[in-house]
Amino acid sequence: MSLTLICSERFSDHQTPPGHPERVERAEVMNAVAAQARARGHQVTAPHPASVEQLARVHAPEYVARIAETGGRAVALDADTYTSAESYGIALLAAGAAVDAVKLVMSPERSEDRSLQRPGRGRPSGRPEVNAALAMVRPPGHHAERARAMGFCLFNNVAVAAAHARSEGAKRVAIVDYDVHHGNGTQHIFESDPTVLYVSLHQFPFYPGTGAADEIGRGEGTGFTVNLPLEAGAVDEDYRLAFSEVVVPVLSEYDPDLLLVSAGVDAHERDPLAGMRLTSGAFAAMTSELRRVAEQRSDGRLVLVTEGGYDLRALAESLEGVVESLAAGSSDTPWPAAAVASDRGRVAVNAAKRALSAYWKLG
């Protein structure tokens, strides 16, 4: 398979106040993971900054201008979200890295004009080679709303990437978000748009307060928002169940041209900001599941963009597992052996099925 990592030492230039969890050391971990991948023969490239035009597909122009005005200054945008002198330029690089990843995995000959019917569009048989890219960036993005910074996020990197894919001919884009926090910004940006499917697994109730199972989209986008709200304490087996009974079936039926992943690793058992109990191996297993969907449903196009993850050791282990899973070719990475029983996954799956049974074949 083809795997490219996009990373930059410049992501260390986004400074946050002392004690802030979204700290410079996260970029150092990402750079170390990139260096290991390069040593193993994978391509590692530096990102280009996103253009104002690319940002304006998902953000209000006046909001983009407001963030640009923070250049050269340290500004508190809310109680959690800060800029430093270099933050505007670095946020452009983060969004640009996600766009670059989309450009790498898409090519004109793969952009087919296919309808928005839900089931059975006659995919070619066989499993194409996966063309994958992993953008390791900071600041993260999925909380950023169309006109508001929040949750450490300035621009919504994965939303910018999805909109760029649509502009390049992708008819259906799917976003899977397994960050421990619900991606309110991504959901709201696309909640009326059936050409972008948003699927989120997250701790609930929890920051930012959105992501209930009955939030399923609006207008023409009704049914194209899929939320799996999991109670604190969820373990690997809960996520495996959610993937098996909801995530993979919905993705398979939607049949995307491109699969994007908001790859936050803060559902890890060691993460200080949340209460989930995933092991490092669960992130490799989720990546393997999504890689298999990409092989079968998106002509091999798979893009992952980092979000949260605030324990440095957990971040390193989880990202290393993601890279290894992507590099495994046709080999599947198994889920870690279930060590603890939990009904949290079943509760979330049942809630999602009740909310979405009119829109998807979920059994």
C-alpha angles and dihedrals in degrees: 000000000000116000126177126181120205116203141137139199086224090077085079089067093074100093127197129188119280112282094021111140094222091071137160093257089071089067090049090056091050091050091051091051089049091050091052090049091050090051089055092054102264120137116252120189137178119244130244119226118261116250124239087246091057092049093047091062088075106013130063110255091233090054092052088050091049092054090046088056090062090067110126093015140089107234132175104221092180137338092290106025124077142169130209129195094283100034099101092055092044092049088054088053092050093053090041091053089057090049091048089052091054091049090052095054099039126072130176095247090058096053102098123184100235128162128248094248109139107224137037112005097166102258114197113261122252133046114280121214110272114245102200136176130187117201110198105196147154141236094047119230122201097096094054109110126206090270106009138071116216144145095035089304128123105171125017099245099186092045090052088051093049092049090049090052090053090051089053094055107274106144097193126026123185124201120196114192118192097166109130090243121066113254097235094169095052092046094049095045092055104024093111095041119091091190090071119054115200120200120179134184110190147146111273137227089027142104125348091022097229130102106078115162092249092060096099104150136274138264112338088358095061108131094020094093112076118186125187105187109195125193119241112276096043113157137204093277092056091056092045089055092048091051093046098047104030118006100051096038092051093046091048092051093044090052099202127206089216133020117210124188128203092210105197114160099195092110084078116123091241098049112119098211102058145034106236124119107214119147123224090256092062091069091054089048093050089049090051091051091051093045088056091051089050090052091053105030114024104039088257097302110145128161125180123192121188121240124166132352118139108178103084097211092047090047092053095046093046095048091046088053091049091053092047091049092051090047093050093088111202093351115107121226107227124228113255113265110272108253100169128042117226136169094204093097093050091050092052094044093050092049092051092048092052091050097044107031091108091057109036138035100247103150 
